[in-house]
Amino acid sequence: MTKRYVSLPDEAESGMREFIDEVDRRLSSDEDTCSVVEDVLIDLSGDREAYERWRNGASVSAAERVRLQSYDPCNTTLESEYYAEKDEERFRRSKHLQWLWRQFDSLPIADNVEFALRFRRMLADHLFAECGDDCRFFKGITFTYGHNITIGDNTVVHDGVHLDDRGKLTIGDRVSVSDGVHVYSHDHDVVDQTAVRNYHTIVEDDVRLTYDAMVRAGCEVGENAIVGARGIVQHDIPAHHIAIGMPAKSVKIKPGWEDVATPVDEAGVNRQEQRRIEYDLPDDLEAFDEFGRDL
């Protein structure tokens, strides 16, 4: 047993449950998501009085106005908003929820682990394509969109993790994603870096991605495998293998699984192209090169 049960005082527990249930109910209703996010961030930030003064016509500084306006996600932009191939309709809602997740993490209250884990778990139900039971999401996790992520039961994602779902990302049951891990689902062409290819990246059940590891777009980390600290996965990792290094290579099979696992000398197969996701860009898209080149 590696953990122990911790509980909050009854009054704190009651208040926490009431608040999370209220936000969950509002996000599940037909209420405008922008309005819900704005209300939650204003109140959690303790800025309701200043917000009401501004809305009632009181004079505020330019900096204060920017702060108060930014509680509304419709007044903000995210990096992924600029991506040409994004699904505009799906992103419209996921952007608002992602803004709430990110801004919540910037607040001091996000360090209240019991509250923050439950709040993020509730948000995951609304943001992700699917999220299983009893998942735990720690602080500083970032996404591309959020709506292309599927996560199974009892998975834990630790601090400072980036889950790139520009393509599609599937994470199984009981997966442990350690601090600083990056899992990608898109690649850039080596000649023209503005050419983006999207993929389906898969992390199977019971995988451990240890700290600072990276999984390249389109790779699959097989069931019950381990990727060692700072390992860079450039090809599929077979089930039950332990892979380490840059690039990550299988060095052994987990004890007890030798009879069913792929032999170590047969590992290292890259199936990225089998998981490529094609997309079409809108005909009326006005594309530009961020590097200022004439394409």
C-alpha positions in Angstrom: 0.0 0.0 0.0 1.6 3.3 -1.1 -1.1 5.8 -0.1 -3.3 6.5 2.8 -6.8 7.9 2.9 -7.1 11.6 3.7 -10.4 13.5 4.4 -11.4 17.1 4.9 -13.3 18.4 7.8 -17.1 18.0 7.4 -17.8 21.6 6.7 -15.1 21.9 4.1 -16.2 18.7 2.5 -19.8 19.9 2.3 -18.8 23.2 0.7 -16.6 21.6 -1.8 -19.2 19.1 -2.9 -21.8 21.8 -3.2 -19.6 24.0 -5.4 -18.4 21.2 -7.7 -21.9 19.8 -8.1 -23.2 23.3 -8.9 -20.6 23.9 -11.6 -21.2 20.4 -13.0 -24.9 21.0 -13.2 -24.4 24.4 -15.0 -22.0 22.9 -17.5 -24.4 20.1 -18.2 -27.3 22.5 -18.8 -28.1 24.6 -21.8 -26.6 27.6 -20.1 -23.9 29.5 -22.2 -20.5 27.9 -21.3 -18.8 31.3 -21.5 -21.1 32.7 -18.8 -20.5 29.7 -16.5 -16.7 29.9 -16.9 -16.8 33.7 -16.3 -18.8 33.3 -13.1 -16.7 30.5 -11.7 -13.4 32.4 -12.3 -14.7 35.7 -10.9 -15.9 34.1 -7.7 -12.9 31.8 -7.2 -10.6 34.8 -7.7 -12.5 36.9 -5.2 -13.1 39.6 -7.8 -16.9 39.8 -7.8 -17.0 43.3 -6.2 -14.6 44.8 -8.7 -16.3 43.1 -11.6 -19.7 44.4 -10.6 -18.3 48.0 -10.2 -16.9 47.8 -13.7 -20.0 46.4 -15.2 -22.0 49.2 -13.5 -19.9 51.8 -15.3 -17.2 52.6 -12.7 -13.9 53.9 -14.0 -11.1 51.2 -14.0 -7.5 51.3 -15.1 -6.6 49.6 -18.4 -4.8 46.8 -16.6 -7.9 46.2 -14.3 -10.2 46.2 -17.3 -8.0 43.6 -19.1 -8.1 41.4 -16.0 -11.8 41.6 -15.6 -12.5 41.0 -19.3 -10.3 38.0 -19.3 -12.5 36.0 -16.9 -14.7 35.6 -20.0 -13.0 33.0 -22.3 -14.6 34.7 -25.3 -12.2 37.6 -24.7 -9.2 35.3 -24.8 -7.2 33.2 -27.3 -5.2 30.0 -27.0 -2.3 28.8 -29.1 -4.4 25.9 -30.6 -7.0 28.4 -31.7 -4.7 29.4 -34.6 -4.3 25.9 -35.9 -5.7 25.7 -39.5 -7.2 22.2 -39.3 -9.1 22.5 -35.9 -12.7 21.5 -35.8 -14.3 25.0 -35.2 -17.6 23.7 -33.8 -16.0 21.3 -31.2 -13.3 23.8 -30.3 -15.8 26.5 -29.5 -16.9 24.7 -26.3 -13.6 23.0 -25.5 -11.8 26.3 -25.6 -14.0 27.7 -22.8 -13.5 24.6 -20.6 -9.8 24.5 -21.3 -9.6 28.2 -20.2 -11.4 27.3 -17.0 -9.0 24.4 -16.3 -5.9 26.6 -17.0 -7.0 29.6 -15.0 -8.1 27.4 -12.1 -4.6 26.0 -12.0 -3.2 29.5 -11.7 -5.2 30.2 -8.5 -3.8 29.5 -5.0 -6.8 27.2 -4.3 -5.5 24.8 -7.0 -2.9 23.6 -4.4 -5.7 22.2 -2.3 -5.2 18.7 -3.6 -8.5 17.1 -2.4 -10.6 19.9 -3.9 -8.5 20.4 -7.1 -8.4 16.7 -8.0 -12.2 16.5 -7.8 -12.7 19.8 -9.7 -10.5 18.8 -12.6 -12.1 15.3 -12.7 -15.5 17.0 -13.1 -14.1 19.3 -15.8 -12.6 16.3 -17.6 -16.1 14.8 -18.1 -17.1 17.9 -20.0 -13.8 18.5 -21.9 -12.5 15.1 -23.0 -14.1 12.8 -25.6 -14.3 10.3 -22.7 -13.0 10.0 -19.2 -13.2 7.0 -17.0 -13.9 6.6 -13.3 -11.6 7.7 -10.5 -9.0 9.5 -12.6 -6.7 12.0 -10.9 -5.3 15.1 -12.7 -2.7 17.1 -10.9 -1.5 20.7 -11.5 -0.2 22.2 -14.7 -1.6 19.7 -17.2 -2.1 21.2 -20.7 -3.9 20.1 -23.8 -4.1 21.1 -27.4 -7.9 20.9 -27.7 -9.1 18.4 -25.0 -11.9 17.0 -27.1 -9.7 14.5 -28.9 -8.6 12.8 -25.7 -10.0 9.5 -24.3 -8.8 8.3 -20.9 -9.8 5.0 -19.1 -10.5 4.2 -15.5 -8.1 4.9 -12.5 -5.5 6.7 -14.6 -3.3 9.4 -12.9 -1.7 12.3 -14.7 0.9 14.2 -12.6 2.2 17.8 -12.6 3.4 19.6 -15.7 2.2 17.0 -18.3 1.4 18.0 -21.9 -1.2 15.9 -23.6 -1.2 16.9 -27.3 -4.5 15.9 -29.0 -4.1 17.8 -32.2 -4.6 14.4 -33.8 -6.1 11.8 -31.4 -4.9 10.6 -28.0 -6.1 7.4 -26.3 -4.9 6.5 -22.8 -6.1 3.3 -21.2 -6.9 2.1 -17.6 -4.6 2.4 -14.6 -2.0 4.4 -16.6 0.6 6.4 -14.6 1.8 9.5 -16.3 4.6 11.1 -14.3 5.7 14.7 -13.9 6.9 16.5 -17.0 5.8 13.8 -19.6 4.8 15.0 -23.1 2.6 12.8 -25.3 2.2 14.0 -28.9 -0.2 13.3 -31.7 1.2 15.6 -34.4 4.5 15.9 -36.2 6.0 18.6 -38.5 7.5 17.8 -41.9 11.4 17.9 -41.7 11.6 20.0 -44.9 8.6 22.3 -44.5 7.8 22.7 -40.8 4.5 24.4 -41.6 3.3 21.1 -43.0 1.6 19.3 -40.0 0.7 15.6 -39.9 -1.8 14.3 -37.3 -1.8 10.8 -35.8 -3.6 8.6 -33.3 -1.2 8.0 -30.4 -2.1 5.2 -28.0 -1.0 4.4 -24.4 -2.4 1.0 -23.4 -3.7 -0.2 -20.0 -1.3 -0.3 -17.0 1.5 1.6 -18.7 3.9 3.7 -16.7 5.4 6.8 -18.4 8.0 7.9 -16.0 9.2 11.5 -15.4 10.1 13.7 -18.4 9.4 10.9 -20.9 8.2 11.8 -24.4 6.0 9.8 -26.7 6.1 10.7 -30.4 3.0 11.1 -32.5 1.5 7.9 -33.8 3.4 5.6 -31.5 1.7 2.9 -29.3 3.0 2.0 -25.9 1.8 -1.5 -25.2 -0.1 -2.8 -22.2 1.9 -3.0 -18.9 5.0 -1.4 -20.5 7.3 1.1 -18.8 9.1 4.0 -20.4 12.1 5.0 -18.3 12.8 8.5 -17.1 13.5 11.0 -20.0 13.0 8.2 -22.5 12.0 9.4 -26.0 9.6 6.9 -27.7 10.1 7.0 -31.5 8.5 3.7 -32.3 6.0 1.2 -30.8 6.9 -0.3 -27.4 5.5 -3.9 -27.1 3.4 -4.9 -24.2 5.3 -5.8 -20.9 8.6 -4.3 -22.2 10.8 -1.8 -20.3 12.2 0.8 -22.6 14.8 3.4 -21.8 17.0 6.0 -23.5 17.0 8.6 -26.3 15.5 7.1 -28.4 13.8 4.6 -26.1 14.8 1.0 -26.7 13.4 -2.1 -25.1 16.0 -3.5 -22.8 14.1 -6.2 -21.0 10.7 -7.8 -20.4 9.0 -7.3 -17.0 9.5 -10.4 -14.8 6.8 -12.9 -15.2 5.7 -11.9 -18.7 8.5 -13.4 -20.7 6.3 -16.2 -22.1 3.7 -13.9 -23.6 5.7 -10.8 -24.6 7.3 -10.0 -27.9 11.0 -10.9 -27.7 13.3 -7.9 -27.1 15.2 -8.4 -30.3 11.9 -8.1 -32.3 10.9 -4.7 -30.7 11.5 -1.3 -32.3 8.9 -1.3 -35.1 7.6 2.1 -36.2 3.9 1.9 -37.2 3.3 5.7 -37.2 2.0 5.9 -40.7 -0.7 3.2 -40.0 -2.2 5.7 -37.5 -2.1 8.8 -39.6 -5.2 10.9 -39.5 -6.0 12.8 -42.8 -7.8 16.1 -42.7 -9.1 18.7 -45.1 -8.7 22.4 -44.8 -11.6 24.8 -45.5 -11.6 26.1 -49.0 -12.0 29.7 -47.8 -9.1 29.4 -45.3 -6.8 32.4 -45.5 -3.5 30.7 -44.5 -0.3 32.6 -43.6 3.2 31.6 -42.7 4.1 32.6 -39.2 7.8 33.0 -40.3 6.9 35.6 -42.9 7.9 33.6 -45.9 6.1 33.8 -49.2 4.6 30.4 -49.7 
